[in-house]
Amino acid sequence: MTVQDTPIDEVDRVVDRAADASAAWKRTPLTDRARVLRAVADALDAAGDELVPLAQQETHLAEARLRGELARTTFQLRMFGDVLEEGTWLDARIDHADPEWPMGVPRPDIRRQLEPIGPVLVFAASNFPFAFSVAGGDTASALAAGNAVVLKAHPGHPELSAATTRVATEALTAAGAPEHLFQTIFGSDAGVHALQAPAIKAAAFTGSIAGGRALFDIASSRLEPIPFYGELGSVNPAFVTASAAAARPQEIADAFVASFTGSAGQLCTKPGVLVVPADSDIPQRLAAAALPGGSPLLYPGIHEGYVRAVRNTSGRPGVDVLNGDLPMASTDPAPTILTTTAEALTRDPENLLAEMFGPGAVVATYTDESDLLEIARILEGQLTATVIGDDGDAIAAELLPVLAEKAGRVLWNQWPTGVSVTWAQQHGGPYPATTAVGTTSVGTAAMNRFLRPVAYQNVPDALLPDALKEGNPLGIPRRVDGELVLPA
């Protein structure tokens, strides 16, 4: 099967249909929305034996990794169904009229909730062909929030995208969802055209800094600018204290290798920089470590970008190869560990703290723990930052607050690869990690990106949304006159 780019005139029709579907979907009861999401999850699980081999062919990822990712994808669809029924995501607030309101004038009856933003354009990612692609987290959270989705497929796995779209749309139809609630388009020009369409009210993206920034600028320069939630790039530095390095050097070295080489380093949370004491055994252990062999990357563009990034970093003053060989354009890359010093790193952060998306990493050695603070302060925005230390480390009390200013998720004695789908998860961070620092693309709070607040003043009860009516017909937690009221 050859997947063709979507013609521009068809993109217009897709967006128009999405607008109609979105209007119907937002009026669908929450219990029905939850049921539909679960139906899609069931259909994807049932189609695993068809979809996983397609994913293997197009992405070169291992079967076990892909089956685990498919399970994650259907888990998050079902979890958003649970969130819908639980109801706190609506953030329902009711202020009854109060003629004695202390500000000096009577308070009117005001009721506020979060409502769907409108049709959402999702740009699928390359490195997670299920969990961040067609039916992945952005699609699931946008649908859960009550919006239609137009999905721009990634060119790295077009046949898988077409097959996943078929499974999802058939499940949506069978479950009684509005027609055209979910549609997929193909091709870069189609994606840009859809982003400029007036009916699209928000967009989500996972990919490179250059590509994401270009799309962000388009979204911002529209006649009606729209929110653009881009996850772009991150180095995810890991800092090792002196005491931790002395106590468990082999454990740290082994865990670092496993983390930065997992999935051939093609994870947005890969720890790309490890900062260790110069007098520790960790660099020597990493130099002697048995690294995995070469493996093909997701698609040629990823391979080319990785080779370019590693060669740029390795060519800077003060950088040497610690283990492995520099990648070549003509062969599947094996892991490469580069080494430098904290001094060189702080002198040239633009190049030595640059993302190398693939199986490459930099180990920087420091002579004083104060160097950790200096490095942390010059970091750009990150998805994650890790501290490997001991509870009694004095430097940790200074380092953690600095890292919390730089990253969306701060880890202690754990490694950042593996992003659990939970209520408390935060997958985001200051630019260039993302274009919207106050949001997450993983976890239940991801729905908030595709919602907007609406207040109703002095509206008769019969005309109010169910979440704001007297008697609480949805049976959800609400804040009434400033007090949190739980359902009986």
Backbone hydrogen bonds, N-H to C=O, Kabsch-Sander energy under -0.5 kcal/mol:
donor,donor_aa,acceptor,acceptor_aa,energy
3,V,1,M,-0.5
4,Q,2,T,-0.6
6,T,186,F,-2.7
11,V,7,P,-1.9
12,D,8,I,-1.8
13,R,9,D,-1.3
14,V,10,E,-2.7
15,V,11,V,-2.6
16,D,12,D,-2.2
17,R,13,R,-2.5
18,A,14,V,-2.2
19,A,15,V,-2.0
20,D,16,D,-1.6
21,A,17,R,-2.5
22,S,18,A,-2.6
23,A,19,A,-1.8
24,A,20,D,-1.5
25,W,21,A,-2.7
26,K,22,S,-2.2
27,R,24,A,-0.7
28,T,25,W,-1.5
33,R,29,P,-2.2
34,A,30,L,-2.5
35,R,31,T,-2.0
36,V,32,D,-2.3
37,L,33,R,-2.2
38,R,34,A,-2.1
39,A,35,R,-1.8
40,V,36,V,-2.1
41,A,37,L,-2.1
42,D,38,R,-2.5
43,A,39,A,-2.1
44,L,40,V,-2.4
45,D,41,A,-2.3
46,A,42,D,-2.2
47,A,43,A,-1.4
48,G,45,D,-1.4
50,E,47,A,-1.3
51,L,47,A,-2.6
52,V,48,G,-2.6
54,L,50,E,-1.0
55,A,51,L,-2.3
56,Q,52,V,-2.4
57,Q,53,P,-2.2
58,E,54,L,-2.0
59,T,55,A,-2.3
60,H,56,Q,-1.8
66,L,62,A,-2.3
67,R,63,E,-2.9
68,G,64,A,-2.1
69,E,65,R,-2.0
70,L,66,L,-2.5
71,A,67,R,-2.0
72,R,68,G,-1.9
73,T,69,E,-2.2
74,T,70,L,-2.3
75,F,71,A,-2.2
76,Q,72,R,-2.3
77,L,73,T,-1.5
78,R,74,T,-2.1
79,M,75,F,-2.5
80,F,76,Q,-2.2
81,G,77,L,-1.3
82,D,78,R,-1.8
83,V,79,M,-2.3
84,L,80,F,-2.4
85,E,81,G,-1.6
86,E,82,D,-1.9
87,G,83,V,-1.9
90,L,87,G,-1.5
91,D,88,T,-1.8
93,R,112,R,-2.7
94,I,479,R,-3.1
95,D,110,I,-3.1
96,H,94,I,-0.6
98,D,107,R,-2.3
101,W,98,D,-1.4
104,G,101,W,-1.7
107,R,98,D,-3.0
110,I,95,D,-2.3
110,I,108,P,-0.6
111,R,456,Y,-2.2
112,R,93,R,-2.7
113,Q,454,V,-2.0
114,L,90,L,-2.0
115,E,452,R,-2.8
117,I,450,F,-1.9
120,V,148,A,-2.6
121,L,202,A,-2.6
122,V,120,V,-0.6
122,V,150,V,-2.6
123,F,204,A,-3.1
124,A,122,V,-0.7
124,A,152,K,-2.4
125,A,132,F,-2.5
132,F,128,F,-1.7
133,S,130,F,-1.2
136,G,133,S,-1.7
137,G,131,A,-2.7
140,A,136,G,-2.9
141,S,137,G,-2.6
142,A,138,D,-2.1
143,L,139,T,-2.6
144,A,140,A,-2.5
145,A,141,S,-1.8
146,G,143,L,-1.5
147,N,142,A,-2.1
149,V,181,L,-2.6
150,V,120,V,-2.8
151,L,149,V,-0.5
151,L,183,Q,-3.3
152,K,122,V,-3.4
152,K,150,V,-0.5
153,A,151,L,-0.8
153,A,185,I,-2.7
157,H,154,H,-1.4
161,S,157,H,-1.9
162,A,158,P,-2.4
163,A,159,E,-2.3
164,T,160,L,-2.9
165,T,161,S,-2.3
166,R,162,A,-2.0
167,V,163,A,-2.2
168,A,164,T,-2.7
169,T,165,T,-2.9
170,E,166,R,-2.2
171,A,167,V,-1.9
172,L,168,A,-2.4
173,T,169,T,-2.4
174,A,170,E,-2.4
175,A,171,A,-1.8
176,G,173,T,-1.4
177,A,172,L,-2.5
181,L,178,P,-1.3
183,Q,149,V,-2.0
185,I,151,L,-3.1
191,G,187,G,-2.0
192,V,188,S,-2.3
193,H,189,D,-2.4
194,A,190,A,-2.4
195,L,191,G,-2.0
196,Q,192,V,-1.2
197,A,193,H,-0.5
197,A,194,A,-1.2
200,I,197,A,-1.4
201,K,119,P,-2.9
202,A,119,P,-0.9
203,A,227,P,-1.9
204,A,121,L,-2.2
205,F,229,Y,-2.5
206,T,123,F,-0.6
207,G,231,E,-2.4
212,G,208,S,-2.4
213,R,209,I,-2.7
214,A,210,A,-1.9
215,L,211,G,-1.9
216,F,212,G,-2.6
217,D,213,R,-2.4
218,I,214,A,-1.6
219,A,215,L,-2.7
220,S,216,F,-2.2
221,S,217,D,-1.5
222,R,218,I,-0.6
222,R,219,A,-0.5
226,I,219,A,-1.4
229,Y,203,A,-3.2
230,G,228,F,-1.0
231,E,205,F,-2.8
232,L,230,G,-0.6
232,L,433,A,-2.4
233,G,432,P,-1.9
238,A,273,V,-2.6
239,F,386,T,-3.0
240,V,275,V,-2.7
241,T,239,F,-0.5
241,T,388,I,-2.5
245,A,241,T,-2.2
246,A,242,A,-1.9
247,A,243,S,-1.9
248,R,244,A,-2.2
252,I,248,R,-2.0
253,A,249,P,-2.4
254,D,250,Q,-2.8
255,A,251,E,-2.3
256,F,252,I,-2.4
257,V,253,A,-2.2
258,A,254,D,-2.3
259,S,255,A,-2.1
260,F,256,F,-2.9
261,T,257,V,-1.7
262,G,258,A,-0.9
264,A,261,T,-1.7
265,G,262,G,-1.3
266,Q,263,S,-1.8
267,L,265,G,-0.8
270,K,267,L,-1.7
272,G,235,V,-3.3
272,G,270,K,-1.1
273,V,235,V,-0.6
274,L,362,V,-2.7
275,V,238,A,-2.8
276,V,274,L,-0.6
276,V,364,A,-2.5
278,A,366,Y,-3.3
280,S,277,P,-1.4
285,R,281,D,-2.4
286,L,282,I,-2.6
287,A,283,P,-2.3
288,A,284,Q,-1.5
289,A,286,L,-0.7
291,L,289,A,-0.8
295,S,333,P,-1.6
302,I,299,Y,-1.0
303,H,299,Y,-1.7
304,E,300,P,-2.8
305,G,301,G,-2.2
306,Y,302,I,-2.4
307,V,303,H,-2.5
308,R,304,E,-2.1
309,A,305,G,-2.3
310,V,306,Y,-2.7
311,R,307,V,-2.2
312,N,308,R,-1.9
313,T,309,A,-2.4
314,S,310,V,-3.0
315,G,311,R,-1.2
316,R,313,T,-1.6
319,V,316,R,-1.5
320,D,339,T,-2.5
322,L,320,D,-0.6
322,L,337,I,-3.0
323,N,337,I,-1.7
331,T,328,M,-0.6
336,T,359,P,-2.1
337,I,323,N,-2.9
338,L,336,T,-0.5
338,L,361,A,-3.0
339,T,320,D,-3.2
340,T,363,V,-2.3
342,A,365,T,-3.0
345,L,341,T,-2.5
346,T,342,A,-2.5
347,R,343,E,-1.4
348,D,344,A,-1.6
351,N,348,D,-0.9
352,L,348,D,-2.6
353,L,349,P,-1.9
354,A,351,N,-0.9
357,F,355,E,-0.5
358,G,265,G,-1.0
358,G,356,M,-1.2
360,G,356,M,-0.5
360,G,358,G,-2.0
361,A,336,T,-1.9
362,V,272,G,-2.6
363,V,338,L,-2.8
364,A,274,L,-2.8
364,A,362,V,-0.5
365,T,340,T,-1.8
366,Y,276,V,-2.2
371,D,368,D,-2.4
372,L,369,E,-1.3
373,L,369,E,-0.7
374,E,370,S,-1.7
375,I,371,D,-2.5
376,A,372,L,-2.4
377,R,373,L,-2.2
378,I,374,E,-0.9
378,I,375,I,-0.8
379,L,375,I,-0.5
379,L,376,A,-0.9
381,G,431,Y,-1.4
382,Q,406,K,-2.8
385,A,409,R,-1.8
386,T,237,P,-2.5
387,V,411,L,-2.5
388,I,239,F,-3.3
389,G,387,V,-0.7
393,D,390,D,-2.3
396,A,393,D,-0.7
397,A,393,D,-0.7
397,A,394,A,-0.7
398,E,394,A,-0.7
398,E,395,I,-0.6
399,L,395,I,-2.8
400,L,396,A,-2.5
402,V,398,E,-0.9
403,L,399,L,-2.4
404,A,400,L,-2.2
405,E,401,P,-0.8
405,E,402,V,-0.7
406,K,402,V,-0.7
406,K,403,L,-0.8
407,A,403,L,-2.0
408,G,382,Q,-1.4
408,G,428,G,-0.6
409,R,383,L,-1.1
411,L,385,A,-2.6
413,N,387,V,-2.9
413,N,411,L,-0.5
420,S,418,G,-0.7
422,T,420,S,-0.9
428,G,426,Q,-0.5
433,A,430,P,-2.0
435,T,230,G,-1.8
439,T,436,A,-1.6
441,S,427,H,-1.7
444,T,422,T,-1.4
446,A,443,G,-1.8
447,M,444,T,-1.5
448,N,445,A,-1.4
449,R,446,A,-1.2
450,F,447,M,-1.9
451,L,448,N,-1.3
452,R,115,E,-2.8
454,V,113,Q,-2.7
456,Y,111,R,-3.7
457,Q,455,A,-0.5
458,N,109,D,-2.4
458,N,456,Y,-0.5
463,L,460,P,-1.5
464,L,460,P,-0.6
464,L,461,D,-1.2
468,L,465,P,-2.0
469,K,465,P,-0.5
469,K,466,D,-1.1
472,N,469,K,-1.6
475,G,472,N,-1.5
478,R,485,V,-2.4
479,R,92,A,-2.4
480,V,478,R,-0.7
480,V,483,E,-2.8
481,D,94,I,-3.8
481,D,479,R,-0.6
483,E,480,V,-2.1
485,V,478,R,-3.8
486,L,484,L,-0.5
